[in-house]
Amino acid sequence: MVAEGKGSPDVRSVLVPLILVVWLPVGMMPPPAAGMAAGEPGNQAAPRLPASPRISAELRDLAIEDAAARLESILRVKVHVPPRLPAGGDAAPSRLAVAPPVPGNAPDLLDYERRGSFSWKDVPVADALREFCRHYRCSLGMDYRGNLTVSPIPLATGPTASAGDYQVRVEALNYTDSRSVDALGEFTARRNLSLQFAIRAVSAHVARIHSLENIRVEDQAGRDVLEKPAPGQLPGPAAPRAFPDERGQTVRLEWPYPRPERLRLIEGDLLLYRRVSLQQVEIAVPAPGQISDIVESGDVHCQLVQVDSSAEGLRVTLRLMCPAEMGVLLNAFPATAEIVLPKGQRVPMVVTGMGWGMSEGWKSMDFSLAVAGQKDVQGKLRLRFLRQERPDRRVHFRLTDFPYPLSPGLPASGGQSGGSQENARGSATGGGGK
């Protein structure tokens, strides 16, 4: 969203429409010291960013609903399992099907009777969640609050290419061919190729990931297309995912050729932030109906622009502003924000909504925060976030001989669309390198 205006951006007056945007990653952040910084690669000072979250737990002989409940208590986020279908439905009573299934394919089913045991001792949360998905033959989605939802679609494990300290995986490939004839008899054909990527941090911090760019695809006949971003603009940041060490991004390309049978090359650049620092600020909570003073953390301006108190508790709107090229990353658990009362008690706040906007080169983000059972709070809001700067490091990746063919789509004519989608769900791996 773009707000038109003149003069310097004012943190008190920029209008930010609230929209549901996936921005919050799942991650456990230990209490940091204020202003911990990660120096540029090669500096003597080692980066002091939050370590990859880890868990230790024993889960014995549990169905998926009980295993999800145990994960929920361990991770302190909601893990939602869809309810079972009632008896007499189209699928067995103990299973949930995704609808509608692709013609010729069996529907994906969630098996509620399957039981499993897990033994995790100081295991990365991401690895534990992947093991959960592989065992129960499901996948996990994440909403803007960091809550997880189980899906009956099997976990994608497609071809992977190396990109320095990271891996780039192609999870799904979608080709559409839309054709139409207008009232004057003019024929129009639109062909598009969409690729769904997962970017995984292997030996570096996931917060350094900005996005993928310069994606180029070549088919078996040597025909190719190159992603064309707007001049002078970076692609939008890759989205956080259910796995704390991953980001996701979908790239859509115009394909002006006949339908490709197979892709022999997928390549591009992984764009990384050069500097990431862990910040902590405290903002005095004003009386309901008032706004707070602006607290600055470098180029990030923080302010409480709305405070409401009711019988349900305290609700505030936190506004963060920073230059457009900078990133600000909040973590979902444990509490990114908490109220510190005068006697030192700490009360976690929950993120209930988010919105963002742009104005004259500045990015504005609004976060709705709530705490139940607290009214007329006299204290400070303590906020922790990661500040991401200078997205100008590029690491090339290259995937050759994509192993999945593009199967023929449905017939398309008269304004109808046809297409096909190949989900990389097997154990196949593709060649790759920097």
Secondary structure in CASP SS format (residue, H / E / C, confidence):
PFRMAT SS
TARGET T0000
AUTHOR 0000-0000-0000
METHOD secondary structure of the structure
MODEL  1
M C 1.00
V E 1.00
A C 1.00
E C 1.00
G C 1.00
K C 1.00
G C 1.00
S C 1.00
P C 1.00
D C 1.00
V C 1.00
R C 1.00
S C 1.00
V C 1.00
L C 1.00
V C 1.00
P C 1.00
L E 1.00
I C 1.00
L C 1.00
V C 1.00
V C 1.00
W C 1.00
L C 1.00
P C 1.00
V C 1.00
G C 1.00
M C 1.00
M C 1.00
P C 1.00
P C 1.00
P C 1.00
A C 1.00
A C 1.00
G C 1.00
M E 1.00
A E 1.00
A E 1.00
G C 1.00
E C 1.00
P C 1.00
G C 1.00
N C 1.00
Q C 1.00
A C 1.00
A C 1.00
P C 1.00
R C 1.00
L C 1.00
P C 1.00
A C 1.00
S C 1.00
P C 1.00
R E 1.00
I E 1.00
S E 1.00
A E 1.00
E E 1.00
L E 1.00
R E 1.00
D E 1.00
L E 1.00
A E 1.00
I H 1.00
E H 1.00
D H 1.00
A H 1.00
A H 1.00
A H 1.00
R H 1.00
L H 1.00
E H 1.00
S H 1.00
I H 1.00
L H 1.00
R C 1.00
V C 1.00
K C 1.00
V E 1.00
H E 1.00
V C 1.00
P C 1.00
P C 1.00
R C 1.00
L C 1.00
P C 1.00
A C 1.00
G C 1.00
G C 1.00
D C 1.00
A C 1.00
A C 1.00
P C 1.00
S C 1.00
R E 1.00
L E 1.00
A E 1.00
V C 1.00
A C 1.00
P C 1.00
P C 1.00
V C 1.00
P C 1.00
G C 1.00
N C 1.00
A C 1.00
P C 1.00
D C 1.00
L E 1.00
L E 1.00
D E 1.00
Y C 1.00
E C 1.00
R C 1.00
R E 1.00
G E 1.00
S E 1.00
F E 1.00
S E 1.00
W E 1.00
K E 1.00
D E 1.00
V E 1.00
P E 1.00
V H 1.00
A H 1.00
D H 1.00
A H 1.00
L H 1.00
R H 1.00
E H 1.00
F H 1.00
C H 1.00
R H 1.00
H H 1.00
Y H 1.00
R C 1.00
C C 1.00
S E 1.00
L E 1.00
G E 1.00
M E 1.00
D C 1.00
Y C 1.00
R C 1.00
G C 1.00
N C 1.00
L E 1.00
T E 1.00
V E 1.00
S E 1.00
P C 1.00
I C 1.00
P C 1.00
L C 1.00
A C 1.00
T C 1.00
G C 1.00
P C 1.00
T E 1.00
A E 1.00
S E 1.00
A E 1.00
G C 1.00
D C 1.00
Y E 1.00
Q E 1.00
V E 1.00
R E 1.00
V E 1.00
E E 1.00
A E 1.00
L E 1.00
N E 1.00
Y E 1.00
T E 1.00
D E 1.00
S E 1.00
R E 1.00
S E 1.00
V E 1.00
D C 1.00
A C 1.00
L C 1.00
G C 1.00
E C 1.00
F E 1.00
T E 1.00
A E 1.00
R E 1.00
R E 1.00
N E 1.00
L E 1.00
S E 1.00
L E 1.00
Q E 1.00
F E 1.00
A E 1.00
I E 1.00
R E 1.00
A E 1.00
V C 1.00
S C 1.00
A C 1.00
H C 1.00
V H 1.00
A H 1.00
R H 1.00
I E 1.00
H E 1.00
S E 1.00
L E 1.00
E E 1.00
N E 1.00
I E 1.00
R E 1.00
V E 1.00
E E 1.00
D E 1.00
Q C 1.00
A C 1.00
G C 1.00
R C 1.00
D E 1.00
V E 1.00
L E 1.00
E C 1.00
K C 1.00
P C 1.00
A C 1.00
P C 1.00
G C 1.00
Q C 1.00
L C 1.00
P C 1.00
G C 1.00
P C 1.00
A C 1.00
A E 1.00
P E 1.00
R C 1.00
A C 1.00
F C 1.00
P C 1.00
D C 1.00
E E 1.00
R E 1.00
G E 1.00
Q E 1.00
T E 1.00
V E 1.00
R E 1.00
L E 1.00
E E 1.00
W C 1.00
P C 1.00
Y C 1.00
P C 1.00
R C 1.00
P C 1.00
E C 1.00
R C 1.00
L E 1.00
R E 1.00
L E 1.00
I E 1.00
E E 1.00
G E 1.00
D E 1.00
L E 1.00
L E 1.00
L E 1.00
Y E 1.00
R E 1.00
R E 1.00
V E 1.00
S E 1.00
L E 1.00
Q E 1.00
Q E 1.00
V E 1.00
E E 1.00
I E 1.00
A E 1.00
V C 1.00
P C 1.00
A C 1.00
P C 1.00
G C 1.00
Q C 1.00
I C 1.00
S C 1.00
D C 1.00
I C 1.00
V E 1.00
E E 1.00
S E 1.00
G C 1.00
D C 1.00
V E 1.00
H E 1.00
C E 1.00
Q E 1.00
L E 1.00
V E 1.00
Q E 1.00
V E 1.00
D E 1.00
S E 1.00
S E 1.00
A C 1.00
E C 1.00
G E 1.00
L E 1.00
R E 1.00
V E 1.00
T E 1.00
L E 1.00
R E 1.00
L E 1.00
M E 1.00
C E 1.00
P E 1.00
A C 1.00
E C 1.00
M C 1.00
G E 1.00
V E 1.00
L E 1.00
L C 1.00
N C 1.00
A C 1.00
F C 1.00
P C 1.00
A C 1.00
T C 1.00
A E 1.00
E E 1.00
I E 1.00
V E 1.00
L C 1.00
P C 1.00
K C 1.00
G C 1.00
Q C 1.00
R E 1.00
V E 1.00
P E 1.00
M C 1.00
V E 1.00
V E 1.00
T E 1.00
G E 1.00
M E 1.00
G E 1.00
W E 1.00
G E 1.00
M E 1.00
S E 1.00
E C 1.00
G C 1.00
W E 1.00
K E 1.00
S E 1.00
M E 1.00
D E 1.00
F E 1.00
S E 1.00
L E 1.00
A E 1.00
V E 1.00
A E 1.00
G C 1.00
Q C 1.00
K C 1.00
D C 1.00
V C 1.00
Q C 1.00
G C 1.00
K E 1.00
L E 1.00
R E 1.00
L E 1.00
R E 1.00
F E 1.00
L E 1.00
R E 1.00
Q E 1.00
E E 1.00
R E 1.00
P E 1.00
D E 1.00
R E 1.00
R E 1.00
V E 1.00
H E 1.00
F E 1.00
R E 1.00
L E 1.00
T E 1.00
D C 1.00
F C 1.00
P C 1.00
Y C 1.00
P C 1.00
L C 1.00
S C 1.00
P C 1.00
G C 1.00
L C 1.00
P C 1.00
A C 1.00
S C 1.00
G C 1.00
G C 1.00
Q C 1.00
S E 1.00
G E 1.00
G E 1.00
S E 1.00
Q E 1.00
E E 1.00
N E 1.00
A C 1.00
R C 1.00
G C 1.00
S C 1.00
A C 1.00
T C 1.00
G C 1.00
G E 1.00
G E 1.00
G E 1.00
K C 1.00
END
